[in-house]
Amino acid sequence: MPFTVAMVQSSYIPWKGYFDMIRMVDLFVFYDDVQFTKEDWRSRNQIKTKDGPKWLTVPCGSPRGRRICDVELTSSYWQRKHWDVIRHSYAAAPCFEEWRGFFEERYLRRTWRMLSEMNQTLIRDISSDILGIRTDFADSRDYLAPADKEREERWLPILNQIGAERFIVGPSVQSYLGAEGQARVRDAGIELVWMDYSDYPEYEQLHPPFKHQVSIVDLVLTHGTNALRYMKSL
């Protein structure tokens, strides 16, 4: 099988599609040495509550021009606040007690100082400890790539250093790459594969109506280790 790689910015407790991509590859590279964007998935996500979807947002301050990996978390009050919202929303969920300790350890017994470190740790731990995903992880900062180049010109040196044979990217990347960028990747001998996020099966949510685009926390606390049944990579 071709050695398959994905390279994506870390996100805060991302949705099931993010973890589905992780499970589809041999190596998942966190692409965090790029521009941080406020009010984006990097620092927030949604859960389901009895009153409807609710945003959980990590306070990241106001200075602009930072890379994701440079964003400092100057306070920790939000950690207990986020956990309290999750706990109140999912206390009656079938798998809440099974995974309560997992989340309390990461929300109440650790103080996070860097957004990237927190995001990456949560993603790695949920992948391995709950979902049983055995994909390897890396960070784009571990590789040599020009900082002032277009996206595909930064990707290619990294992919070449890794030895990637297949590269899975999300559908939104198609507009960034364009025909020329796609051709550069393929000319390097790397197969380009578009991730398809459509036609996911629905699952029983504690708080209907059903919504796909919510944090993996929703799926994990309602279905636990059976969460993979609702992903395409099973």
C-alpha positions as a printed Julia matrix, in Angstrom:
234×3 Matrix{Float64}:
   0.0    0.0     0.0
   1.25   3.55   -0.76
   2.64   5.44    2.23
  -0.2    7.88    2.9
   0.13  11.27    4.6
  -2.19  14.09    5.66
  -1.06  17.54    6.79
  -3.61  19.71    8.61
  -3.67  22.5    11.2
  -4.52  21.32   14.69
  -8.03  22.09   15.92
  -9.72  22.23   19.29
 -11.56  18.93   20.0
 -12.37  18.6    16.25
 -15.27  16.76   14.64
 -15.37  13.1    13.59
 -14.23  13.84   10.02
 -10.88  15.08   11.33
 -10.3   11.79   13.13
 -11.53   9.87   10.12
  -8.75  11.46    8.07
  -6.23  10.56   10.76
  -7.29   6.93   10.6
  -6.95   6.87    6.8
  -3.25   7.74    6.77
   0.05   6.27    7.91
   1.38   9.62    9.13
  -0.62  12.67   10.21
   1.38  15.92   10.25
   0.17  18.84   12.34
   0.65  21.93   10.17
   0.85  24.52   12.94
   3.65  26.82   11.79
   1.17  28.85    9.73
  -1.06  31.86   10.4
  -3.48  31.59   13.32
  -7.03  32.63   12.44
  -9.4   33.79   15.16
 -12.98  32.51   15.42
 -11.96  29.37   13.57
 -11.67  25.65   14.37
  -8.16  26.2    15.73
  -9.59  27.52   19.0
 -13.25  26.58   19.13
 -15.8   23.88   18.42
 -19.42  22.98   19.08
 -21.1   20.43   21.32
 -24.79  19.5    21.6
 -26.79  20.74   24.59
 -30.46  20.53   25.52
 -30.74  24.11   24.23
 -29.06  23.35   20.91
 -25.47  23.53   19.64
 -23.1   25.55   21.83
 -19.68  26.98   21.0
 -16.77  26.25   23.31
 -14.09  28.85   22.61
 -10.56  28.91   23.98
  -9.53  32.53   24.77
  -6.42  33.3    22.72
  -6.01  37.07   23.14
  -6.08  39.72   20.44
  -2.56  40.14   18.94
  -2.54  39.3    15.25
   0.21  37.94   13.02
   0.88  34.87   15.16
   1.42  31.35   13.97
  -0.76  28.66   15.52
   2.27  27.21   17.28
   3.03  30.62   18.86
  -0.4   31.26   20.4
  -0.06  31.41   24.18
  -2.94  30.7    26.56
  -2.53  33.31   29.26
  -5.33  32.05   31.5
  -6.76  28.68   32.44
 -10.16  29.61   33.9
 -11.85  28.45   30.7
 -10.73  24.84   31.24
 -13.09  24.21   34.16
 -15.79  26.24   32.42
 -15.58  24.09   29.28
 -15.57  20.89   31.31
 -18.61  22.02   33.31
 -20.55  22.68   30.1
 -19.54  19.27   28.7
 -20.38  17.54   31.98
 -23.8   19.17   32.3
 -24.6   18.46   28.65
 -23.53  14.79   28.57
 -23.97  13.51   32.13
 -26.82  11.3    30.95
 -24.96  10.06   27.85
 -24.4    6.27   27.71
 -20.58   6.47   27.78
 -20.09   9.54   29.95
 -18.96   7.71   33.1
 -16.62   5.48   31.09
 -14.68   8.46   29.73
 -15.28  11.04   32.45
 -11.85  10.48   33.99
 -10.14  10.83   30.62
 -11.55  14.33   30.09
 -11.25  15.44   33.72
  -7.54  14.6    33.6
  -7.03  16.89   30.61
  -9.36  19.72   31.65
  -8.93  19.85   35.42
  -5.51  18.39   36.2
  -3.4   20.06   33.51
  -2.8   23.72   32.79
  -2.29  24.41   29.11
   0.04  27.23   28.08
   0.22  26.84   24.29
  -2.76  26.31   21.99
  -0.91  24.04   19.59
   0.4   21.77   22.34
  -3.06  21.42   23.84
  -4.79  20.74   20.51
  -2.21  18.2    19.43
  -2.21  16.39   22.77
  -6.01  16.12   22.89
  -6.12  14.86   19.31
  -3.36  12.3    19.86
  -4.89  11.04   23.12
  -8.44  10.78   21.78
  -7.11   8.98   18.71
  -5.08   6.39   20.6
  -6.79   6.01   23.98
 -10.45   6.17   22.95
 -10.66   5.42   19.23
  -7.79   2.94   19.08
  -6.22   4.66   16.07
  -2.59   3.63   15.5
  -1.57   6.36   13.05
   1.79   8.04   13.68
   1.94  11.8    14.26
   4.5   14.46   13.43
   4.78  18.25   13.38
   5.59  20.34   10.3
   8.27  22.09   12.35
  10.19  18.81   12.37
  10.95  19.25    8.67
  12.81  21.81    6.59
  10.49  23.92    4.43
  10.67  27.53    3.19
   8.53  29.78    5.36
   7.74  32.37    2.69
   6.42  30.11   -0.06
   2.95  29.2    -1.29
   1.25  26.3     0.41
   2.13  23.6    -2.11
   5.73  24.86   -2.25
   5.98  24.35    1.5
   4.17  21.03    1.41
   6.33  19.44   -1.26
   9.66  19.62    0.65
   7.92  18.16    3.7
   6.21  15.4     1.73
   9.47  14.56   -0.01
  11.36  14.37    3.3
   8.67  12.07    4.66
   8.66   9.89    1.55
   4.93  10.34    0.96
   3.4    8.41   -1.91
  -0.2    9.48   -1.36
  -1.42  12.8     0.07
  -4.96  13.16    1.45
  -6.32  16.71    1.66
  -9.65  18.23    2.62
 -12.03  19.56   -0.04
 -11.44  23.2     0.95
  -7.8   22.88   -0.1
  -8.8   22.39   -3.72
  -9.46  26.1    -4.18
  -6.09  27.01   -2.62
  -4.06  24.64   -4.72
  -5.74  25.23   -8.04
  -4.79  23.29  -11.15
  -1.15  24.42  -11.08
  -0.6   23.46   -7.45
  -2.24  20.09   -7.95
   0.0   19.46  -10.94
   3.12  20.23   -8.87
   2.15  17.65   -6.28
   1.43  15.02   -8.92
   4.6   15.85  -10.85
   6.52  15.05   -7.68
   5.17  11.5    -7.95
   2.64  11.91   -5.14
  -0.95  10.79   -5.61
  -3.39  13.51   -4.55
  -6.61  12.29   -2.9
  -9.54  14.52   -1.89
 -11.2   13.72    1.42
 -14.95  13.21    1.05
 -16.97  14.29    4.08
 -20.39  13.53    2.6
 -22.74  10.63    3.42
 -21.65  10.0     6.97
 -24.16   7.8     8.82
 -26.19   9.46   11.53
 -26.0    8.19   15.1
 -28.21   8.62   18.13
 -27.4   11.94   19.78
 -28.42  12.77   23.33
 -29.84  16.1    22.22
 -31.68  15.96   18.86
 -32.14  17.1    16.14
 -29.1   15.41   14.64
 -26.1   17.52   13.61
 -22.92  16.14   12.01
 -20.63  19.14   12.5
 -20.01  18.92   16.23
 -16.97  17.95   18.28
 -15.84  14.33   18.52
 -16.74  14.7    22.21
 -20.41  14.24   21.24
 -19.78  10.94   19.43
 -17.36   9.61   22.05
 -19.6   10.29   25.05
 -22.63   8.76   23.35
 -20.98   5.78   21.65
 -17.52   5.39   23.19
 -15.2    2.98   21.4
 -18.0    2.18   18.94
 -17.52   5.66   17.46
 -15.55   4.21   14.55
 -18.75   2.56   13.29
 -19.91   6.03   12.29
 -16.79   6.85   10.3
 -15.87   5.87    6.75
 -12.42   4.51    7.55
 -13.7    1.5     9.52
